[in-house]
């Protein structure tokens, strides 16, 4: 705990530096529209404000651009590059201390409308593991800003990082573990934040939309981005998001049903549904509430709850019963001109029958230094003695370049 207090002191001491200056432009869309960062982002890149979320969900177009042929000028209006360099320090009990600098990833983006209805998005990311991850989709949007429908197909972010009220990208470095980790003690490798291949239909307007997705699901290893999954079962996601105020308060409801087949070559399994077919459910909701409490800027309370239910195959050699899990998160964030400070707590119970709780606390700050550079830092502490017998404090610092 002494080390944790030291990490918090260092981060708090840096907050006045973090909130002291100004940022002006978004590299890709700023070049196209000549707009400031605050047109779409708040309090800093990549968090979106309501207008930025509408722009994204409408296929990277504004309300008055529906049905109009996009004006193509130069490739720099469609291409962007992102790089993230991090320093990571963790000091878990009964395990080796980690202290290292990482090139977390380098990413090339292409995104924009191609015709009055057609939009293309491609993302190639080189990660620290030396793997290149690719996302790409095409979408067709028709109607008006107040009443539209859209079909999206390809390999994409399913809801996390493209949704609203808890499903957007974080202001800081880490996404809540409620969306980014497994939520039960079974071997089902599903997380809500996984990218997948499939088809999406959305119906909506300015402030709300209904989303329905049919997805390939995960292969043996838990990957949703590969075509080597031999089963033909499809996963289904349903969601509804609604903005309630001009500042961005709102909520999202979601439900997911999936089928995962464990690798029949291990653990005494056979390629038989009674041995290796798991059916699983994830359902719940998130919310964001914005308020003007302090004169410095908006304050946000954000939270959510996700419940899990894994149906274990009847003759599985390791798991003898179905497992239910529950997970919650809550956070408070104070916005400034181009920065924010925040605190978040994640509470995850991997098995409600045995009360396998894991708790993570995060204190952080993020700031846009100029048009292209964002600095952020987080102090975290994970209490998972019930699960692994280990507590884990640590620090993460990140410099993110967007061009």
Buried (B, 14 or more C-beta within 10 A) or exposed (E): EEEBEEBBEEBEEBBEEBBEEEBEBBBBBBBBBEBBBBBBBBBBBBBBBBBBBBBBBBBBBBBEBBEEEBEEEEEEBBBBBBBBBBBBBBBBEEEEEEEEEEEBBBBBBBBBBBEBBEBBBBBBBBEEEEEEBEBBBBBBBEBEBEEBBBBBBBBBBBBBBBBBBBBBBBBBBBBBBBBBBBBBBBBBBBBBBBBBBBBBBBBBEBBBBBBEBBBBBBBBEBBBBEEEBEBEBBBBBBBBBBBBEEBBBBBBBBBBBBBBBBEBEEBEBEBEBEBBBBBBBBBBBBBBBBEEEEEEBBBBBBBBBBBBBBBBBEBBEEBEEBBBBBBBBBBBBBBBBBBBBBBBBBBBBBBBEEEBBBBBBBBBBBBBBEBBBBBBBBBBBBBBEBBBEEBBBBBBBBBBBBB
